[in-house]
Amino acid sequence: MIDQINERVGRAVMWLVLIAVVISTGNALARKLFHTSSNALLEVQWYLFAAMFMLAAGYTFLRNEHVRIDLVFAKLSPRRQCMVDIFGILVFLLPMTCLILWLSWPIVMDSLYSGEMSQNPGGLIRWPVKMLLPAGLALLVLQAVSELIKRIAFLTGHGPNPLERKGSVGGTEELVESIKAQGGKHD
């Protein structure tokens, strides 16, 4: 269930890239052609970037596309790779995400209760973008638990190697295929 949640969120977040590009292009054209700009549009771009980064963290972990030091890791056996991942999840990932979540919660709640607004003229409300932090961290913590279970299952002989590539295409190729599939439905 956790994998399905992060899969759906990740696929939805891919569309935010396109939206951010369209808004950024429109804002740049307005600035160059009409000598006007909008702080709200600039802030929307920042909000979309924050949403892409925060909400896709769990999806990235699910797809095993996160950054790791492959120089050493790749030379290890699959069992040792899973052991390293279990250690990393338990000692680094879960404690750090939980700590950041715990420390950021009061800041996010203060922003929500106060109705915090941007100090820029024409700027946006701030609490929605601040809510992305706990939402993204929660998705990442859930995915870490899922990945921990998969690695333990592999080590105990109750599941496949979660680190094996399943022959899937990358995120960009997947987005292109999705757009083509949507376009084919309208023909």
ABEGO torsion letter per residue (X at the ends): XAAAAAAAAAAAAAAAAAAAAAAAAAAAAAAAAAGBBBAAAAAAAAAAAAAAAAAAAAAAAAAGABBBBAAAAAABBAAAAAAAAAAAAAAAAAAAAAAAAAAAAAAAAAAAAAGBBBABBGBBBAAAAAAAAAAAAAAAAAAAAAAAAAAAAAAAGABBBAABBAGBBBAAAAAAAAAAAAAAAAX
